[in-house]
Amino acid sequence: MLAGLVALAAAISVTPVGGEWRDSLQSALADLVHTLVVTVPSSSTCKDRFS
């Protein structure tokens, strides 16, 4: 099943529409990671807060 999903993803990614999807997904994931990094406190902040 995993091999089928990988083959499907590879087939979609080589099409023009798949390339657009990949680009938009990368942008959305980058925004999500940035939001998480900004909003989730670092472990040192948590240690100081709960000490």
C-alpha positions in Angstrom: 0.0 0.0 0.0 2.8 2.4 0.9 4.5 1.7 -2.5 1.2 2.5 -4.2 0.9 5.8 -2.4 4.5 6.7 -3.2 3.9 5.9 -6.9 0.7 8.0 -6.9 2.5 10.9 -5.3 5.4 10.7 -7.8 2.9 10.5 -10.7 1.0 13.6 -9.5 4.2 15.6 -8.8 5.4 15.4 -12.4 2.3 16.9 -13.8 1.9 20.7 -13.9 -1.0 20.7 -11.5 0.9 18.4 -9.1 3.8 20.9 -9.2 1.4 23.7 -8.3 0.0 21.6 -5.4 3.5 20.8 -4.2 4.5 24.5 -4.2 1.3 25.5 -2.4 1.8 22.7 0.2 5.4 23.8 0.8 4.2 27.3 1.4 1.5 26.2 3.7 3.8 24.0 5.7 6.4 26.8 6.0 3.7 29.1 7.4 2.6 26.4 9.8 6.1 25.8 11.0 6.8 29.5 11.4 3.5 29.9 13.4 4.4 27.0 15.7 8.0 28.3 16.3 6.7 31.7 17.2 3.8 30.6 19.4 5.2 27.6 21.2 7.5 28.6 24.0 11.0 27.1 24.1 11.8 24.5 26.7 14.0 26.9 28.7 11.1 29.3 29.0 8.9 26.5 30.3 11.5 25.5 32.8 11.8 29.1 34.2 8.0 29.5 34.3 7.4 26.3 36.2 10.4 26.3 38.5 
